[in-house]
């Protein structure tokens, strides 16, 4: 039972930390350009393959 005194605040604080991180990325507009991400994945200009 004593372990719950430690685990419950730790789990709640980790959950709040994750929520704050998510809200921070939303404010920084990290999820705005979904079309650009789709095209950058398939773009060959940034290919790291060695040249022949």
C-alpha positions in Angstrom: 0.0 0.0 0.0 2.9 2.4 0.7 4.1 2.0 -2.9 0.8 3.6 -4.1 1.8 6.8 -2.3 4.7 7.1 -4.6 3.3 5.6 -7.9 0.1 7.7 -8.0 1.8 11.1 -7.9 4.6 9.9 -10.3 2.0 8.7 -12.8 -0.1 11.9 -12.5 3.0 14.1 -13.0 4.1 12.1 -16.0 0.6 12.4 -17.5 0.6 16.2 -16.9 4.1 16.4 -18.4 2.9 14.6 -21.5 -0.1 16.9 -21.8 2.0 20.0 -21.4 4.4 18.7 -24.1 1.5 18.0 -26.4 0.0 21.5 -25.9 3.4 23.1 -26.4 3.7 21.4 -29.8 0.2 22.5 -30.7 1.1 26.1 -29.9 4.3 25.8 -32.0 2.2 24.7 -35.0 4.0 21.4 -35.3 1.0 19.7 -36.9 -0.1 22.3 -39.4 1.7 21.2 -42.7 0.5 17.7 -43.3 0.5 18.0 -47.1 4.2 19.2 -47.0 5.2 16.2 -44.9 3.5 13.9 -47.3 5.5 15.3 -50.2 8.9 15.6 -48.4 8.8 11.9 -47.6 8.8 11.0 -51.3 11.2 13.8 -52.4 14.4 12.5 -54.0 16.4 15.7 -53.5 17.2 14.9 -49.9 18.2 11.2 -50.6 21.3 10.2 -48.6 22.2 7.4 -50.9 25.7 7.5 -52.3 26.2 8.8 -55.8 27.3 6.4 -58.6 
